[in-house]
């Protein structure tokens, strides 16, 4: 089907949840109120590392209005891992007798209101024995370093070693060898909505949890396992979600809220984090140190690539080793190279845990690699765009997860992006006499559409046709602001042949919705979209079979569009889907309601590609960097909803600017975070938003629904190296540490005269 034949796909319909959000009618977790609801609060630890000798709770327990006080003595001490599917490394507990970072949970209070809960926290007295702490992952691996956990040796949570070919032979074959070390920061998600959860353990033994999790079904599984319940006893309901970016990947606030609800059976408990709690106690992006070594022939072809990586896991295992393993996979899945090696140690420190973050290890790998590729181009006297055009993987080449690429649109991305930024003209300009110096840079990347085959991918979908011709789309897919409910509705409408407005989304509730792996890995349109398309095709087949009897023609002679089923060669002869749907329910012998089903596990992955071009202006007197323009050319397979796709790319690009220039969780010498808020942690404001031009390249992937691929994460992945390369173009200095702050730039320029 050609693009112009689509009536729902490829159109920028308004989002399904836009009106309720715009008028403030939608309910987020913090908005929910229930009869007899209690309030929970958590007492936080002030030490980077300490043993808890005793927790005195008597005064708090006697305070009027306090319903329960929780500690390690009266709460399950079963270890858990908050990450999706991750159960190999479980070493976090709700409350423990040892605390491993500033902000670790010590005790909890359930009270009649927030004021009483706050007073009760102040009445709890804790006896600590401070222990030695370690904050640097390299120091943490050395013999004699303080132990974060009793095992493993040298604080190494995981070691990774993979690649192909003969790495030593590859470097011997190389005409040039480039080597450098890059480091990246622990960026914070900064989703607008802090965590807020409500849990109720009913008198019937049913646990209901209202939470903004990105993975309702996986959260149900993990909570049931943690509290020794059957999954059928646990119900997860998604309110509206105010952003995720990986921060709500499986368990976040839920274990503590559920533990509180179990203590006050029959009454709901609301636990809501402050902004500071979100910053200090919740996961951040994995900081990584990347030592990269690349061997290149005079022709420009890569013959060897090696990475030695140290990743900071923080105090507990979450996505260990997942993020780092994927980081290496992304690194080695971009350019043709016959000899590769990836070695990494994931290390515990006494800092808040690191976890999933938009890009899932790809931005860390891409920063160093794409800066190195510019070094290669400069050494060989080749244009940076050309070096990438000549070396990237293509259709049929083995890429991410050792799967052949089914579509690759990066050539078009590079060519269209270069033209849009004015690459040739701006690369040749001279501005050395200026105080404000301009430069341009480029970087490319590829990112998966879902996690198959690295992790289980599974989505089930159900579509029921209502008597009025509308359709209920019953989803387990969470929409955390990315607009997937809208895009999935368009896929359903297109396949069914009914209006987009007639698709009614039944939102995630594990007691109603079918299984879905969750919103992560840029998977929803590619994986859940295929499941929806299959379910819609199933329902459509039933409609066509019933219409064939009414119109007295073969099913193969029929088509559905805009709520009508008509004869292809005689479109004036038709029957309304509304009539078929109503008759199927109210007429005896009409076979019953039309229900389309699917339970889909993919056997493919279609990575998207992106070229980002950045133009910057650097003030050499202040070190300030202004991003003047970003051109983001993105191979997305097909844009199901162009406005949503562009919004995703623009938002990701802006998040990438923050990652590059301003964002970093600082740490004092005693392990405290001094910038746990939006005042001191600097994300780009509206004043820092540059001109962001999005170019959609549609490669029409044969494995995706209507040709679509994933889009959610890719827009952030290569922004940092594009800006870093542009800064080099402007002032002739390379930067290898994120964020690239004015202080960093001035330090590099200090005592040097720029000609």
N, C-alpha and C positions, 0 to 999 in steps of 0.2 A: 504493500500500500504506500503510495507516494505521500509526502508530507501534506500536499494541498488537499488530499482526500480526507484527512483527519478532521473531525468536527469537535473533538474534545482535547486530544493530545496536541501539544504545541501551542496552546492558547494560554494567555495569562489571566486565568480566572482568579477572582479574589479568594483569599484563604478561607477555609471553612470556619476557623475560629476568630476571624478578624473583627467581626462586629462586637462579639461579647467582650473581647479584650479592649477594643476602642472605647466602649461606653462603660467599662468597669464592671460588667455584669458577670464575667467569668470568675470561677472560684479557684484560687490557688490554695495550697495547703494551709497557709497562715490565715485564710479567710474562713475556714471551716469551723463552725461552732456546733456543739452537740449538748443535749441535756445532761446535766450532772458531770460535765467534763472537768477533769483535773488537769493540772499543769505540772510538767516535769522540768527539772533543772539539773545540771551536772557540775560537780565540783572538779576543778582542773588543777593539775599538778604544776608547781612553780619551778621545778628542777629539770635540768636536761637529762639527768639519770639519778635515780634514787630507789632505795628499798623502803617499802612502807612497813613500819614496825607495828603500828596500831592506828586504827581509825576510831575515834571517840564520837559516837553518834547519839549518846543519851540525851543531850540537851535538845538536839534537833527533833528527836522523836517525841519529846514531851511538849513541843511547841503546838499550841492549838491550831488546827487546820492542816497539820502534816499527817498524811495518810500512810506514808512508807518512806523508809530510808534504805537505800541499796548500797551494798559494798561487795567485795569479793567473797565475803563470808556467807551471804544469803542469795547470791546470783550465780547462774551457771558459769563455770570457769572453762567450759569447753572452748578450745581455740578455733578461730575461724580465719578465713581469708576473704576480703571483701570483693575480690575481682570476679569477673565473669568466668565461669568454668574452672577457676583456679582452686584446686584443693591439695596440690602437692605440698605447698608450704603454708601451713596454718599456724601462726604464732601470735596472733592478736587475740585479746580477751576483752570482754565488756569491762570488767574491773579485774585488776591483777594485784599481786603483792610487790610488783616491781613496775616502776614507770620509766619510760625510755625517751621521752621528749617533753619539752615544755608544752603543757596543754593536754597531756595524756589524762584520760578520765580516772578519777579516784573514787568518787561516790556519786550517788544520785538521790534526788529528793522528789517525792510526789506530794503535791499540796493542793489546797482548794483554789488557790490563785497564784499569780506570779509573785506578788509581793511577799506572801508567806513563804514561798519556795526560796526566794532570795535571802530572806532572814534566816531560814533554816540552814542554807549553805554556810552562812557566816558562823553558825553555832557548831559546825562539825570541826573537830580538832584532829589533826593528823600528825603523827610522829614519823618523820622521815630520817633515813640514813643516806646522805648524799653519796653518790658513787662517781668514779671517774667517767668522763664523757669524751666522745670523739666526734668531730664534725666534718673532718676532711676524709673523703673516701680513700684516698691514697694512703694517708696516715693510718686509716682504720685497718688496712690490710697488713701492716707491718707487725712483726713479732713484738709482743709486749703491749700492743695497743689495748685500750679498755674493751672488754667484751660487751656488745650490745645484747646478745643472747648467749646462753650457755653453749650453744652450738650455732653455727659451724666454726671451724678453725679460721682464724684470721678475718672473721666477720664477713666472709664471702658467702652470699646467699645463693649464687649460681655462677657457673662458669660455662661459657659458650665457645665452641670451636667448630667452624664449618667453612666450606668453600669448595673449590674444584681446581683441577689442573695441578701444575707443579709451580708453586709460587717462587721458589728459588731460581728455577730455570727461567721463569718469566722475567725476573729482574736482571738476570745475566744477558738476556736477549735485548733488553731495553737500551736505547741510545741515550735517553735522559731518565733520571730518577728524581722525583719530587717528593719531599717529605715535610710534614708540618703537623703541629698540634693545635686543636681547636677545642674550645670549651663553651658550653651552653648553660643557661640559667634555669632555675626552678620556677618557671612562670606559673602564675595563679590563674585559675579559670575565670574568676570575676563574673560568674553568672549573676544576673541581677537579683534573683530570688535566693536568699539563704535557705538552707534546709528547714523544712517544717513538716512534721509527721504526726499523725494521730493513730493510735492503736487502741483496740478494744478487744479484750478477751471475754467472750460472752459466757453466761452461765451454762450454755449448751456445749462449751468446749471449742467454739469456733473463734478463731482469731482473725479480725478484720483490720487491715492496715491501709490508711490513706497516705500515700507518699509520692513524691515527684521522682521516683526511680525511672531510669532509662530502660530497665529490664524487669517488668513486673513478674513474668513467669520464673525467671532465674532468681529473683528476690524471694519469691514464694518458696522455691526449692531450698535456698540457703537458710532462710528463717526456720523452716520446718526442721531442717537438719540440726541447726544450732540449738533449738529448744526442744528437741526430741518430740516433734509433732508429726502427724501425717500431713502430706501436702494437701489433702482434701480438707484439712482443718484450717488451712491458711488461705485467706482471700486478700488479694492486693488490688486496690482501686487507685487509678491515676487521676488526681485532680489536674488542672492545667499546670504546666511546667514552665517556670521562668528562666529557661536556659539550662544547658547541661555541659556540653563540650567535653564530656567524660567524667565530670565531677560527680555525677549521679549513676555511675556505672556499677550496677548491682548494689551491694550494701553500702550505705553511708551512715545516716542517722538511725536507721531502723532497728538495729539490735538493742540500742539503749532504750528507745521508746517502747519496744515490745517487752523488754525486761521489766519496765515500770508497769505496763498494763497487766502483766501476769501477777503482779503483787496486789492489784486492786480489782480483782475479778468482777466483771459486770459494768465497770465504769470506764469510759474513754479517757485516754491521757494524751495531751498535746505536748510535744517537745519541739521547741523552735530554737535554732541557733541564732546568735547575734552575728553581725558582720565580722567581728573580731574572732569569734569561735570558728566561723567558716574559714577565715584566713589562717588561723593558727593551728587548727586541728584537722582540717580536711586535706585531701591529697593535692599535690601540685605536679607539674611536669617533671619527669626524670631529668635532673642535671647530668650531663655526660661530658667526659673528656675523651676526645677522639684524636688519636695519633694516626694520621693517614700517610700512606706511602704508595706512589703511583709510578709505574714504569711505562714509558712511551717510546715508540719508534719515531724516527725523523718524519715519517709519513703522517704522523698524528694519531695512529692507531694505538690503543691501550693494550699492553701485553701483560701487565701485572697490577694488581690492586690489593693492598693489605690494610686492615684496620685493627688497631689495638685500642680497646675501649675500656674505660672505667665508668660505671654508672652508679649514681648515688640513690639507693633504695629508700633511705630514711630508716625509721625505727622498725618498721614492720614490712613483711612481704605482702604486696598486693599483686600487681601485674608483673611478678617475677617468675620466670624470665621473659614473659611475653613481649613487653615493650622493647626490650633490648634485642631479643631475637628478631623481631620485626624490623627494628632499626637496621640491623645488618642485612636482612633480606631486601629492604628498600635500597640500601646502598649498592648492592650488587645486581640490581635488577633494572638498570637504566642504560648502561653503556656496554657495548660489546667488549669482552675481556675474557681470554681463555684461562687465565691463572689468577685465582682469588683466594683470599684468606681473611676470615673474620674471627677475631679472638676478643672476648669480653669477660670482665668480672663485674658482677652486680653485688654491691657492697652495702652492708648495714652501717648507718651512722645514727647519732642521737638527735635526729631532726624529724620533723613531721614526715609521714610516709609520702613517697612519690607514687603516682598511679597513672591511670589513663588520662590522656589529654588529646584533644583534636590533633590528628596527625600521627599519633601512636608510635613515636620513635623516629618517624620520617624527617621531621624538621631538624633534629640533631644531626642525622646522617647527611642530609642535603646541604646544610650550612657549610661544612668542611669540604665536601666533594665538589660543590659548585664553585667555591672560591679557588680550589685547586685547579679546576678545569680552566679557569681564567688565567692562572699562572702558566699552565701548559700552552694555552693559545698565545700568550705573550712571548714565551720562549721560542715557539716555532714560527712566530710572525704571522699567525693565522687569526682571522676575525673570530671573536668569541662565539658568534652565532654559527659560523661555519664549523668550528670544532665540534659543536653539538650536533649539527646536521649530519656530520660525517661519522659520528660514533654511536648514536643512540640505537637501541634495539628496535626491531621492526616486526611486522606481522609474521607470525610463525616462529620467531625467535623465542627461546625459553626465558621467561621472566619471573615475576613474583610467584613464590610457591612452586617453582619449577614447572610452570604451566605456560604453554605457548600463547603469545599475544594474539587475540582474535581481531583486534582493531588498534591502530596507532595513528593518531592525527597530529603528532608533534611537529612534523614538517610544516604543516599549514599554520600551526600555532606560532612557530618561530617566524615564519615569513610575514604573516599578517601582523604579529606583534611588533616586529622590527619596523614595518612600514608605519604603523600607528604612532610609535614613539619618535619617529624620525631618526632612526638608528645611525645611518650612514653620515648624515650631516652633523649630528651631535657628537659622534665619536671622533670626528676630525676637527672639532673646534678647539681653539686655544683660549684659555682664560687665566693664565698664570699671573697676570698682573692684578687680578681682582682680589678683593677681600672676601667676597662671596663667590665661591667657585662651584661651577656646575659640572656634573658628570652623569653618565648613564651606565647601567649594568643590566645583565641578563642572567637568568638561571632557569633550569628546567627540572621537572620532577614527574614521577608517576606514583599513583596510589591505588590500592585495591578497591574493588567494589564488593565489600563483604569480606569475611574471614576464611571462607573455604579455600583449601582443605586444612588450614592450620587449626581451625576450631569448628565445632558443629554449627552448621547453618540450617535452620529449620523454621519455616513459617507456614501456618495453616490459615486458611481464610474461608469465610462463609458469607454467602450472599443470598438474601431472601427477597423475593419479589413481592411487594405489597399489592393489595387489591387495587390501589389507585395508580399502579404502574411505576411507582418509585421503588427503590431498592435499598435495603439495609445492608451496609457493609460492616460486618462484624470483625473487628481488628484487635489483635494483641499488640499492634505497632504503636509505640509512643511518639507523640509529636512534642518535642521540647523547644519548638520555635522554628524548626527547619521547614515546616510546611508539608510534611509527608502525608498527612490526612488528605490534603488537597490534591497532591499529585497522585496518590493511590486512588482517589475518587475519580480523577480524570481517566486513569487506566481502566477502571471498572466501567465508566460511562462509555468510553470508546469501544470496548469489547462487547458490552451488552447492547449498545445501540440506543441508549436513553440519554436524556439531558443530564449534564453535570449537576444541575440544581436538584435533580431527582435522586441523587445518591446521598443517603443519610448515614453518617458515620456513627457507629456504636463504639464508644471509646473503651480503652483497655480496662477490663475488670476480669480478673482471673476466674471468677465464678461464671462468667458469660463468654468472654472472648477466647478464641482458640490460641494455641501455643505460638509464640513468636520469640525469637532469640533476643530481640531488643534493638534499641536504637544505638548502634555503635558500628564502627568499621565501614561507614558510608554504604550501608547495606540496604536501607529500606526500599528505595525505588528499584534497585536491581534485584534483590531477593524477594522482599515482600511484594513488590510490584509484579513479579512473575507469578507468585502465588495468587494474587488478586486476579491477574489476567486469566489464569487457569480456571479459577472458580467462576469468573464471569463467563468464560467460554462454555463451562459446564451448564450454567443457567441458560445461556443463550441457545444452546443446543436443544434444551427442553422447550424453550419458546418457539424455536423454528419448527420443531416436530409438531407442536400443537397448531401453529399457524398453517403448516402444510395441509392439515386436515380441513381447516376452515377455507383455505384458498384453493384446495384441490390441486396442488402442485408438489413436486419433489422438494425436499429440504434444500437440496443443492441449488435450486432456482430462486432461493429467497435471500434477502439481505435485510439487516436491521439498522435503523438510523433515526435519531431524534424521536424516539418513542413509537415508531411505526415499523412494522415488518411488511415489506412489499416484494412483489415479483420483479426480479432484476430487469427483465425485458419488457415489463408492463408496470412501471412504478405507480400508475394510477390505481392499480388494484392492490389494496393493502388492508391490514388489520392492526388496530392499536394494541400495543403491548398492555395497556391498561385493561382492555377488554379481556385479553387472554389471561391476565393475572387474576382478575376478578372472577372469571368463569372457573378458573382452576380451584378456587376456594368454595364458591357458593353453589356450583352446579354439582349434582350427584354424578358420580362416575367420571369426573373430569381429571382424575389422577392426583388431585391435591396440590398444595402450594408448591411453587417452583423454588427450589433451593439448590444453589450451586456451591460445590465444595472443592477444596484442594488441601493437600498436605504436601508441601514442597520442600525438598532438600536439593540444593543446586549441585551440579557436577561441573561447574565452570566458575571462572572469575574473570572479569573484564576490567583491568585497571584503566583508569583515566590518565590523561597526560596534560601537562600545563607548562606554558612558557610565561614567565613574568619578566617584564621590563620595568626598570625603575629609573626615574630621573630625580636627582637630589641636588640640593644647594647647601654647601658647607661654608659656614662662617669661620675662617681660620683664626679670628681673634677671640671668639667665644667658644668654639668647638660645637656650636649648635648645628644640627643637621635638619634640614627641612626636606621632606619628601614632596617634590613638586608634582609628580605624576606617576601613577602606576598603570601599566597596560597589562592586563591579565587575559591571556588567550588560553582557553580551556577546552580540551577535547572531552566532551561530556556524553558522547554517543548520540543522544538526542535529548533535547530539552523538553521534558513533559510539560513543564510550566515555566516559560522563559523568565518571567518576573521573579519567581521563587529562586530559580537557578542563579540569576544575576545577584539577587539579594544574599544568597549563601556565599557566593564568591567575594562580593564586596565586604561582607562582614568578616569573612575569614582573612581577607587581605589586610583589613584594619587591625585585626588581632595579630597578624604577622608583623605589622609595623611596630606595635607595642613590644612584641617579643624581641625585635631587633634593636630598638632604640631606648626603651625606658623600663621595661618590666623586669623586676627581680625581687624575690623575697630576701631581704637582708637578714643577717644573723649577728647578734652580739656575741662577745666572747663567752658568755654563760648560756648560750643557746636560745635566746629569746628573739622573736621577730619584732623589730622596732617599727615596721610599716604595715600593720595589719588592718588597713582600711583604705578607702578610696581617696582619702586626703593625702596620705603619704606613699601609697603604692600607685605609681603613675601609669595609668592607661591613657591612650590617646583620647582627647576630648574632641568635640566638634570642630574646634579651632585647628586641630592637627590633621583633619581628614583631607587628603589631597584629592586631586582629580583622579578617579579610578575608572578607567575605561575597560569594560569587559567585552571580550570577543568570544562568542560561542562557536566552537568548531564541532560540527556534527558528523562523526565518523560512522554512525549507525551500526553499532555493534550487533553482530548476528545472534549473540546469546542473551541480550537484554530485552526487557519488555518494550516493544516498539523501538528497539535500538538503543535504549538508555543505559548509561553507566552511572556509577556513584559520583557524587559531587560535594558532599558535606565537608570533607576535611582538606581536600587538595589545595583549596585557595590560599591556605596559610603556609603550606609546606616549603615553598621556595622563595618566599618574600625576603627572608633575612639575607641569603647570599646575593640576591639581586641588588638589594640596597648596599650591602658591603662592597660589591663589585663596582657599584656606581660611586661610592665614596672614594674608592681607589682611583677611578677615572677622574674624579674631581681634584684630589690632592696628592695622588701618587703614594699613598700609604695603605697597607693592607691591615685589616683588623680581624683577629681570630678568636675573639672572646665576646660573648653576648651577655648583657646588652652593650651596644656601642654608644657609650654616654659621652657628653661633652668633656667630662673630666678625662676619659680615656683618650679622646682625640687630642686634647691639649697636652696630655702627658707624652704622647707619641711625637707631637710637633715641637715639644719644648727643646730649646737650645738648638733647633735646626732652622736654617733659613730656607724657605721655600722659594725657589726661583720660578 
